[in-house]
Amino acid sequence: MDAVSSENNKLSIKRIALQNTFKEFNEANGFSYEEWVNPPAGHFYEGYKKELEEINNKMSPPLNYQS
C-alpha cells in the first residue's frame, strides 16, 4: 500500500470515529439547529466542524486550475 492510501485510510478511520462521536453527542443531548449554525465558543459542534473540515481538506484538497 502506498503512503497516500495509508494516510487516507487513517483519515477515514478518524472521520468515522468523529462521526460516531457526533451521533453519540446528539443521542445524549439532542440536536440543536441553532447551536449547529452558530455554536457557542468551546461547544462540541464548533470542535466537530473544525476537525471534520481539516480531515476533509486532507482527503480531498481543493483543485488548482492551470491557465
Number of C-alpha atoms within 10 A of each C-alpha: 5 6 8 10 10 11 13 15 13 11 17 15 12 15 16 11 12 16 14 12 14 15 14 12 14 12 10 8 9 10 13 12 9 9 13 15 10 12 16 12 9 8 12 15 19 16 13 16 14 11 15 14 12 13 17 15 11 12 15 9 10 9 6 6 5 4 3
